[in-house]
Amino acid sequence: MADNNAARCPVSSHIEWGTLKEVVLGTPVGATVPALRTELTGVVFPDLHDWFRQNKGELFPPGLSAKGGAADKEVQEIARVLREKGIKVRFPTEVDWTKERKTKLFSTKGLYGAMPRDILLPIGNKMIVSTMAWRCRKFEHLAYEEILAEFESQGAEVIRCSNDMPDELYTPDERVDWWNPTEERSGNYFGVNEHSACFDAADFTKHGYDIFAHRSHVTNLKGIQMVRDILGPDYNVHAIQFKDNAPMHIDGSMTLLGEKWLLLNPKKEMNPKQLAEFQKAGFRIDMKKLRPFPSYMAGEWLSCINCMMLDEKTVLVDADETATCELMESLGLECVKVHIRNAMSLGGSTHCYTSDVRREGEPPAKCFEKDTFNRHYIQ
């Protein structure tokens, strides 16, 4: 049930389309090229592998990583636009990601604090901090500790999840060529196996007490179960499956535009039996083939559907993605257009760069039974 203290709690987020009141907005400042370990090869385009190897541990080009650079200017403009709409904007603490940090198993430099969607999973009055799966992101929580401490002091339940990231968690490079899969491997091999629970927050999306989850290169089934255990029996966590050889975050495959309104990426086919369950429940399903967008670390169709609902009638979109804007307007939505091309090349658009920690809107009743989607999941 919805928490009666929600009005006082800084974290209150049940749905993806309610009126946004407070958001964490990521920063590209200090973004650092990660080492091209096994877990990254599935999401870094092959023609960039040599560049990553040559520049590992160094800052991305100044236009992307510098304070006052092109990417930073875009993000600061997004912050201004959101504040003008009365939305409280928080930024993560800037961290030196070129500094090497150690665990008992490995040492690593960092990546960035650009994508709060990946690490922060607000559900109800809980703020779940994801385990992450890339070793270069092991210490990414450092950018959010001040925010998390404030949330905690004001009544939010902050739950910090962790994984030691041992070698055994990862699929060796020589076993799988992610970008040239054989048919029998398609959709069934991932950068992380089931050795231990891991997940990125961006592999989950909220529909009240129905939570949709995505098995990917960074989220395993044990990680989905970890979130299921944290939320308890009030929530149904559904594993949704797509035909995708390089799966990375659910918001590249599906987006909730409303209570019974689903936007799908046409390049990533949903499990047909699972899609039928949405249709039987009366969901409106929209999809449209859109143009690809190149970046350092993301699917080329990221700009298709990676957009941020500001309320049930308004969406924050990439102004240069004209096809997306036209699609949203044809669906009856008002587009708030922002420029994010430079910042987006680091692997995320308006949805990735934000974590909606407080929204108006009560959770709708459950639409699906516990095993509605899970019984159709193919392993």
C-alpha positions, -999 to +999 in steps of 0.1 A: +000+000+000+011+036-005+029+050+025+010+077+044+043+095+051+049+098+014+042+136+015+070+141+040+094+115+025+118+128-002+115+095-020+081+087-034+079+071-068+053+045-078+048+051-115+067+063-145+042+089-157+030+108-126+038+145-123+076+148-116+085+168-085+121+159-078+148+143-098+185+134-097+202+146-129+235+130-138+267+149-148+291+140-176+319+160-159+349+137-153+337+108-175+365+084-178+372+057-204+368+022-187+390-007-193+375-030-220+368-060-197+346-089-207+314-073-193+317-043-216+323-060-249+286-066-255+277-029-254+308-012-269+307-013-307+335-035-321+350-007-342+356+012-309+374-016-291+409-005-300+401+031-291+389+020-256+420-001-251+443+028-261+425+053-239+415+033-208+417+052-176+418+086-194+391+112-196+367+111-225+373+139-250+370+174-233+338+182-251+322+153-232+341+152-199+351+188-192+333+211-169+317+237-192+321+214-222+295+207-247+279+178-228+279+197-195+262+227-211+235+204-224+229+189-190+229+223-173+203+235-198+181+204-190+184+214-153+172+249-161+143+236-181+132+212-153+135+239-126+114+263-147+087+236-145+089+236-107+109+203-105+136+201-078+169+190-094+198+174-075+232+167-090+256+139-078+289+149-062+317+152-087+342+124-082+377+118-097+370+087-117+406+086-130+417+076-095+423+039-090+403+022-062+407-013-048+386-041-034+399-074-020+395-089-055+405-062-080+415-026-086+397-003-110+393+033-122+358+046-125+334+056-153+311+086-145+282+099-125+262+106-156+235+080-154+217+079-120+190+058-136+215+029-136+223+029-099+193+044-081+160+025-080+133+044-062+102+023-055+076+037-032+095+052-003+124+029-008+156+039-025+174+007-037+211+012-046+219-014-073+249-038-071+260-027-106+279-053-127+308-035-144+338-033-122+345+002-134+312+012-117+318-006-084+325+028-066+299+048-085+278+050-053+303+076-040+287+102-063+254+097-046+263+092-009+255+128+001+221+126-015+214+092+000+223+103+035+199+132+032+171+110+019+178+086+048+177+113+074+143+125+061+126+091+063+134+072+031+145+036+034+178+034+016+188-002+008+224-007-005+230-038-025+264-052-033+282-078-053+320-086-049+323-089-087+345-120-088+359-134-120+334-162-119+305-138-124+315-130-160+313-149-193+348-152-209+352-133-241+365-163-260+332-182-254+308-156-270+311-132-299+283-108-288+281-090-321+281-121-344+259-145-325+248-179-339+211-185-340+211-209-311+229-184-289+207-155-298+193-139-267+205-166-243+241-155-235+249-126-213+280-107-199+271-119-164+260-154-154+241-166-123+272-170-101+258-143-077+231-117-077+237-085-097+216-058-113+215-023-127+185-002-116+178+007-152+167-028-159+135-022-139+105+000-146+075+008-123+038+003-128+026+006-092+028-029-076+037-044-109+075-040-116+089-051-150+124-064-150+149-072-177+176-099-179+206-083-196+244-081-198+243-064-163+213-079-146+209-116-139+179-136-127+194-137-092+195-099-093+158-098-103+151-121-074+171-099-050+148-069-059+118-092-056+129-102-021+135-066-011+101-055-022+082-084-006+048-099-014+030-066-020+048-064-054+049-086-084+082-084-102+079-097-138+108-108-159+102-095-194+121-110-223+132-095-257+150-109-287+182-089-283+218-100-288+232-071-268+206-064-240+214-034-218+187-018-197+149-021-201+145+015-211+161+007-245+134-019-252+102-006-236+088+026-220+056+031-200+039+062-213+008+058-191-012+034-169-020+011-198+002+025-225+034+008-237+060+020-262+082-007-277+114-006-296+106-024-329+142-036-332+139-057-300+110-081-303+092-089-270+085-125-262+052-130-281+034-147-253+044-119-229+033-093-254+000-111-256-005-107-219-001-069-222-026-069-250-051-091-230-049-067-201-059-038-224-026-021-228-022+002-258+009-008-277+028+017-299+060+012-318+076+028-348+109+023-366+132+052-359+167+062-370+197+049-352+221+071-332+259+063-327+275+065-293+304+051-273+284+027-251+247+021-261+225+004-285+222+023-317+184+025-313+187+042-278+171+074-290+140+054-301+122+054-268+146+066-241+125+095-230+114+109-196+077+115-187+073+148-168+036+141-163+009+120-180+007+145-209+043+158-212+075+141-222+112+152-221+128+143-254+159+148-275+152+179-297+174+165-325+156+132-326+129+146-349+113+112-356+108+106-318+093+141-314+070+135-343+060+101-328+053+115-294+032+144-308+013+120-330+004+101-298-010+133-283+019+141-260+034+175-255+072+174-261+096+194-240+126+194-263+162+196-250+195+192-268+215+162-255+234+149-285+269+153-269+259+140-235+240+112-251+270+098-268+282+086-233+254+060-234+221+075-224+193+100-233+169+119-211+157+088-193+192+075-185+204+109-173+176+111-147+163+092-117+127+103-107+129+101-069+096+119-063+064+119-084+028+125-077+004+097-084-008+067-064+001+032-075-026+016-097-040-017-088-021-047-099-027-056-136-012-090-135-009-121-114+025-131-099+034-156-126+017-140-156+050-132-174+074-155-156+057-186-168+064-176-204+101-168-197+124-189-219+158-199-204 
